[in-house]
């Protein structure tokens, strides 16, 4: 059968999407009529292979075509897809080949080509470096993207139960991972600038990204010793996210910004450690608690915290540095060796009673009188002994419901006042005198 007749049969089958039937014909053309076959024949052969999910074979054919016709865009795009399917969209990708594969794809295709795998390849590859978070490779990968060409339309789908879901679009994901990578890399100004760009450009946020952009900016400002800006942002974050690590960040900020331990630092570190969940995640907060105790000459409480940290590390079979072990000797930890024999739950209970509450009781309590309480809107106001007014919110499931005229004691806590765009104080932990 002549070349032209085989080619016509193959093309007719391919256009009818009968790729499996077209494959043997294209294979004959590509192997037995090589001198007559051109770039279009090779591309069509590879396309059939790809559509039959024979990606490795398709890759070989597109690579051959590329060597002969490096400027043939259709083949280059298909070549890029074949690299994607053989190196990236696989169950267990080889991380050693991922970056090379992505760079190859970005050289073969263009980001503004909606039919090319450029963006999907880069975005999918970043996912392989999120856990553990590899900021260096994520920066390399996101450097390949022009954010102005990224689609910000959310990804929407319906599951088998008919429930609708919406996920962040590529632009939001780009800002989310790149700002985190810049922060980890110590590129603080770049992180701040990109967070601001994201907050100004994005119209809708998923996964509370508007809050976490502020959190990353605050972290960057703290590292550059712009403490006031960091505090303003963290107070905005903690209004919506009362997570332990947010309070820890605030406590750390207060310690860094002041040579003396302030009430704010005590309150925030106590808020970070007020419950005993996720103790293995809170080691940085326990270490800060220990250092605050040392600065306040609460040596026994510092020793208990040091022992607790060791107990947590032992429980999780984590390494304890010689430096940390020796550190305990500097403030007489050897005098309480018996504590090391306690189990972790016993140690936590002892620490809670003899360290946590001791430090929390260092918080200054003010006295005042309740002016009014709106039980519907869950807020009220009181006046202190110096005739200064403070607002407060009614907490959920409160043991005590203030009434007008009640004499009370309370603690002052900072918050971000959006109305006046400044840091203000609110009364918390209100109790009747």
N, C-alpha and C positions, 0 to 999 in steps of 0.2 A: 504494500500500500504506500502511495506517495506521501511525502511530508505534508503537503497542503491538505490532503484529505484527512489525515490523522489530526492535524491541527484544527480543522473545522469541527470534527467530531468532539474533540477535547473542549474547544471553546463553547460549543453548544451545550454540552453537559455542565460545564462550569457555570454558564449563565443561568442554567436551570437549577443551580445549586446542588447538582448531583456530583459532589466532589469525589466521593469514593469511586464512582464509575469513571470519572475523568482522570484519576490518578495514574493508572497504568498507561494511559495514552500519553500523558505528559512525561512520564518517566521514559517511555520509548523515544519521544522527541528529544528529550534532554540528554539521553545517553547514546542513542544510535544515530541521531541526526544533529550532532553537536555543531557542525560547521554551518548548518542552516538555521539552527535555533538562535534567537536573539534575546535581548534583555526582557522583552515582553513574555517570551515563552518561559524563561526562568522564573519570572515574577509570578506568572499564573500557576506554574507548577508548585512553587512555594506556598502560594495562597491556598491551594487545595490541601497541601500537607498540613498547613496551620488549621484550616477548618476541620480537618479530621483529627486535630490535636496531636499530630505527629510533629511536635515542636522542634525536637532535636534535628530531624531530617530537614524541616523547613529552614532551620537556622543554617545548616550546611549549604543549602541551595542559595539562600539570600546572600550568604557570605561569598559564594562563587560569583554571583551576579555583581556584587559590589566591587569585587576586584577588577572586573572588566568594565563596569559602568558605574563609577563612584558618584556620578551626579544624577543618577536616575532616582528621583525623589520617591516615587511609589515603592520601589524596592527598598530604599533606605528606611522608609516608615515601617514596612513589613519586617525588615531586618531588626529594627528596634523592638517591635512587638515580640519577635522570636526570642530575643535576648531577655525580654521581660518575662516571658513564660518559662524559659529554661533556667533562669538564674534568680528571679525575684518572686514570682507568683508560684512558689513551690512550698511543700510542707516544711522542709527543713533547709532553708537557704544557707549557703556557705558564706559566712560573714566576710571571709577573706576575699571573696569575689564580688561582693555586693557593690562596693564603691566603683570598682572597675566597670561593672555592668552598667551602673547608672550613668557614669561619665560617657560610656559608649553610646547609650541611648540619647543622651543630650547632644551628642555630636551628630548623630544620625537624623534627629528630628528637631522640631521647633516647638517651643512652649505655646505659641499662639495657633498651632495646628490642632484643632479639636479632635481630629481623627488619629493623632499620634499619641504614644504612651508617655510622653515627656513628663507631664505633671503627675500622673498616677504612679509612675515609676519612682519619682523622687519622694512623693508623699508616703507611699507604701514602704519604701526603704527606711525612712526616718522611724517608722514604727518598730523596726528591729533594733533600734538603738535607744528605746525609751526605758527599758528595764533590763539591766541597770542603765541609768541615764548617762549616756555618753555624749557630753556636751560638745566635744571636739568634732566628732563625726556629724552631729546634727548641724553644727555651724557650717561645715563643709557642704553638706547636702542642701541646706536652705540657701546657701550662697548661689546655688544653681537656679533659684527661682526668682522671677520678677513678680513681686506681690501685686503689681498693677495688672497682671495678666491672670491672676487667680480668681476663680469664681467664688463668690460669697453666698450663693444660694444654699440654704440648708439642705441636707440630705434627708428626704422624707420616705418612710416606708410603713407598711401595715403588716403586722405579724399574722400568724395563722388564726389567732383568736379575733382578728379584726381590730386590734388596738393600734392606733397610729403613733408613730414615733418620729422625732425630728432630731437630727444630729448636726453638729457644726459643719459649715462648709469649709472648703480648702483654705480660704483666706484667714478665717478665724483660727483654724488649726495651725496654720503657718505662724501667726502671731503668738499663739499659745506656746508652741514648742521652741520657737527661736528666742523669745524673751527669756524663757527659763534657761536656755543654753547660754545666752549672753551673760546672765546673772551668775551662773556657775563658773563661767570663764573669767569673771572679774572685770568684764567690760561694762561697767556700771552706767556710764553716760549713754552708751549705745542702748542698753536695756531700758533706761528711763525714756529715751526718745522714741523707741519703738513701742513701748507701752502706751505712751501718749498718742502716737499715731493710731494705734489699734482702737483706743477708746474714742478717738474723734471720728474714725472712719467707719467702724462697725455700727450698724443700726440695731442689731439684735445680738444678744450674748447667750451662749449655751454653757452649761456646767458652771454657772456663776463666774464666768471668765472676767466680767467687769470687776468683780471683787478681787480675783487673783491677780489681775494686772496691777491693781493698786497695791496689793501685798508685795509683789515683786519690785515695784517702784520704791516702796517704803524700805525694803531690804537694801536696795541700791543706794538710796539716800543715806541710810544709816552707815553703810560702808564708806561713803564719801563725807561722813561727819556732818551731814545736813540734817541735824536731829529734829529740828522743828517741822520740816517738811515730812520727815519719816513719821513723826508722831501724828500729824494731822491725817495722813493716809491710813495708818494703823487703827486710829479711832473710828474711821469710816468703815474699815474692814470688820472690826470687832462688833460693830452695831448689828451686822448681819451674820457673822460667823464667830460664835463663842467657842471656837476650838482651842484646845490646850496650847497648840503651837503658836496661835496668834497671841495669846496672853504671854507665852514665853518670849516671843519676839518683842512685845511691849516692855516686859521686864528687863530684857537684855538691853533694849534701847535706853531705858531709864538709868541703868547702871553705867552705860557708856557715856551718857550725857551729863552725869553728875558725879563729882568726886566723892560725895557722901551718899550713903544709901537713903533714898527718899521714900516717903510713904507709898508713892506710886509703884516703885519697884517691888515692895513687899506685897502690896495688894495684887499686882499682876502675877507674880510668881505663885502666890497662894491660889489665885484663880486657875492657873495652869495645872496645879497639882491637887485640886480639891476633890477629885475622885480617883479611885485606885485602878481604873481601867487602863489598859495599854501601857502598863509600867515599863515594858521592854522598849517602847518607842520614846519614852520620856527621859532617857538618860541625860540629854543636854539640859533639860529643865531641873532635874535633881542636882546636877553639878552646879548650876547657877544658884539654886536654893542653898547649897552647901557654902558657896563663896559669899553669899549675902549674910549667912549666919556668922561666918568668920569675921566679916567686916563689922558686924554688930557685937563682936565678942561673945557670941552664943556658941562657945566652943563645943559643949556637950551635944547641942543640936547639930552642929557641923559634923561631929564624929558619927552620930547616928545616921546621918545622910550618907556619909562616906561608906559606912558599913552596908547600908541599903543598896548603894550602887554596886558594891562588890557582890552582894547576895543576888542581885538581878543578873549580873554578868555570869555568876556561877550557875544560876538556874538555867540560863540559855547556853551554857558552855562556851561563852565568849572569852576571848583573851583579855587579861588584865595586865596593863603595862607595869613594869617595875617602877616607873616614875610615879604612877598613881598610888601604888602600894606604899612607896616611901613617903609620899605626900602625907599620908595619914599620921606618920610618926612625928611630923613637925608640929602637930597640935595635940599630942598625947593620946592617940587612938589606941595605943597598947593597953591603956588602963581599963578598957571595956572589951577585952578579948572574949568574954563570955557571950557577947551579943552574936558573935560569929556562929555559935551553935544553934541559933534560932532558925526555923524554917522561914521561907520568904513570906508566907502569910503572917506569921508571928512577927517578923521583922517589920512588915508594913504597918501592922497594928501598933507596935511600939513606936515606930517613927511618927505615925499619925498623932498619937497622944502626947508624945514627949518632944517632938520637934515641930511638926506642922502647926499645931495649935499654939505653941509657944511663940512662934514667929508671927502668926496671924494676930495674936493678941497685942502685938506691938503697934497695930494700926490705931491711930488716934480716933476716938469716938467723940462726936460732937453732940450737943444737946439742943433741943428746939421744941417748937409747938406746931402741931398740925393746923394749917389754915383751912384747907378744904380737900375733899377726896371725891373724884368722879369715878364711881365704880363701873359705869358703862364704858367710858373711854380708857379706863385703867390707868389713870394718872392722878397726881395731886400736887400739893405744895406745902412747904413748912417754912417757918421763920426761926432763925437761930437766936441765940442770946444776944447777938450784936445787931439784931433787927435786919439781918440779911436773908433774903428769900432764896429758897432752893426748890426746884421741881423734883419730882420722883415718879417712877413708874411702879405700878402694882405688879409684883411678880406672880407667875402662875403658881397655884397651890400654896399660897403663902399661909403660914401658921397664924400670922397676926394681920388683921385688917385695920389700918389706922382710921380713927374717927376724928372729926373736927374737935380741936381743943386738947387732944391727947398730948401729954408730955412724952417725948421720945428721945432716943439716942440713935445715932446713925454714923455712917462713914461717907465721906465725900469721894466721888469717883469722876474722873474726867470723861467727857464725851464730845463729839464733834457737833456743834450747833450749826445746822444747815441754814437756818433763818438768818443768822448774823455772820455766818462763814468764819467761825472762830472756835477755839477750844473753850468749853465751859465745864461746869461741875453739876453733878446730880447727886441726890442723896440715895444711898443703897443700904441694905442690911438694917432696915429700920426696926427698932424694937421699943416697946413701951417701957417707960421708966417706972 
